[in-house]
Amino acid sequence: MSGNITLTMIKPDAVANNYIGPILSQINNAGFRIIAMKMTHLSPAKAGQFYAVHKERPFYNDLVKFMSSGHIVAAILEKDNAVEDFRKLIGATNPAEAAEGTIRKQFAESLERNAVHGSDSDDNANIEADFFFSQLERFSG
């Protein structure tokens, strides 16, 4: 269902800093419904597969190393206009440029350790949701 889901990952930095609860609270308070969620540890191969779109970018290897360095929490979030609304909630990729009150402004350490991932399009939200969750693991409705 295009337009009403997005995928987030609470990244290893935020998990290690015990920010899972506060981040999920902000997500709920912003009107998102969590329809699937799991804590997992990405292998370097799985992190590389997830971020394959960035394979030719200079930051790819560091990103894969970081994303496989600890546990992450992946979740599918449901809400009308989910992708755009979630991107506003998390703020700019660089927390120094993120608006006050956004998740990255509050919880990110740096451009590289920016606390959360958010899908950048409806198409990618569906691809990313399928990467982590089967249809049986989703509880929409």
N, C-alpha and C positions, 0 to 999 in steps of 0.2 A: 504494500500500500504506500505508494510514493507520496511524500509530503508530510507524513505523520510520524515517522520514526527517525532517530539518529542513533549513532553508536558513540559511546564514550568509553575511554579507558582512563582509570585513575592510575597514573604512571608510578614506576618504582620509587621515585623521590617522595611523592605524596603518601604512598603506602607506608614507606619507612618512617615518615614523620607523623604517623597516626592521624592523617587527615581524612580517612575514608568517611567517617561519620559526619564531620562538618561539611564535606563536599556533597555527600548524598542529601544532607538536610537542605542545602541551598538548592539542589536540583528539585527536590520535592516541593519546596516553598515557591519555586518558580513555575509550578504547575505541570511539571513533567511526571509521568507515571512510569515506573520501572517495570518493564514487561519481561525482562530476562536479566540475570546477573550471575556472575561467577568470579571467584578469585582463582588465578592461575599464574603459572610462571612460563613465560615464553622462552623456548629454546632460541639460540641464535638463528637457526634455520627458519623457525616459525616467525620470528620478528622480521627477518629478511623477506620472507614471503609477504607478510602484511604490508611492509613498506616498500615493496618492489617498485612501485611507481617512482620512488626517489633514487633508484639504484645508480643512476648516472650523476647524482648530485654529490658535491664534495662532503656533505655531512652524513651521507648514508651509513658508512661503517660505524661512525660514532653513535648514530641513532640506534642501529641494531645492537651494538654493544650495551648501550644504556637500557634499552627496552628489554633486554634479556638479563639484566643485572639483578633483578629482584621480582617480587610478586607484583602483579597488576590486578585491578578489578575492572572487568569488562561488563558493560551493561547496554541494553537496548532501551532507549527512552522513547516514550510515546507522547505526542502532543501535536495539535495543529501547528503547521509551520515549524516543525521540530528542528530542522537543521539550522535555519536562520536564527530562531530564538535561542538555541543552545550556543551558537557562536557568539551571540551578544552576551549571554550569561558567563561564558568562560573568559572573554576578553581577548586582546591581542596576543599573538604567539610570544612576543617579548613582554614579560610582565612589567618592565619599566615603562612600556607604552600602553599598558592595559588600563582601562577606566577604573576608577575607584568602585569598590563593591563587587568587581568581577572575581571569579574563582582564581584566575591566574594572578591577579593583583594581590590577593590575600594569601595564596598558598604556594605559588611558584617560586623557585629559587633563582632561575636564570632562563635565558632563551632556550638552552638545551634541556634544562630540568624544569619544564613548565607545567608540571602537576597533572594536566589532563589532555586527552585527545578528544577532538570532536570532528565528526564527519564534515566534509566541505561541500557536499552536494547530496541531493536525494539519491542519485544513482550510487554514489560511493557509500551512503548510509546502508543501502540494501546489500551491497557487496560485502561491506565490513561486518554487518550483522550476520550474514551467512558464514563468514569466516569463523566466528566464535560460537554461533548457536544454531542448532537444528530447529525445525518448526515445532517439534515436540517440547522444546525448552522455552518456548515463548508463551506468555500468558496474557495475550491481548483480550480486550473485551470489556 
